[in-house]
Amino acid sequence: MTWHFQVPVIQVFTKFDQFKRDIQMKLQDERSHSGLDFNAEVENVFNTHYQANLDKPPPFIRLESEDPHVVN
């Protein structure tokens, strides 16, 4: 007898503030940050690299520093 259970899944992304810093530095290095919406670029990279390969993205939590001056 084989049992199949559906298990709830949630993604937890730690150090999301560091992820945002990395995107910011990449944009500065490429000098392509002029005219780009930083937050839109962060969401684009996040969705492309972390959500795109999933059939149905599960709920997620993105953990950041409590310091609002860390990034943008």
TAKA-V985696 format. One record per backbone hydrogen bond with DSSP energy under -1.0 kcal/mol. NH is the residue of the N-H (numbers start at 1). CO is the residue of the C=O. Records with the same first field share a line. If there is no record, write none. Layout:
NH->CO, CO
//
This chain:
11->59
13->61
16->63
19->15
20->16
21->17
22->18
23->19
24->20
25->21
26->22
27->23
28->24
29->25
30->26
32->27
36->33
41->37
42->38
43->39
44->40
45->41
46->42
47->43
48->44
49->45
50->46
52->47
54->51
61->11
63->13
70->67
//
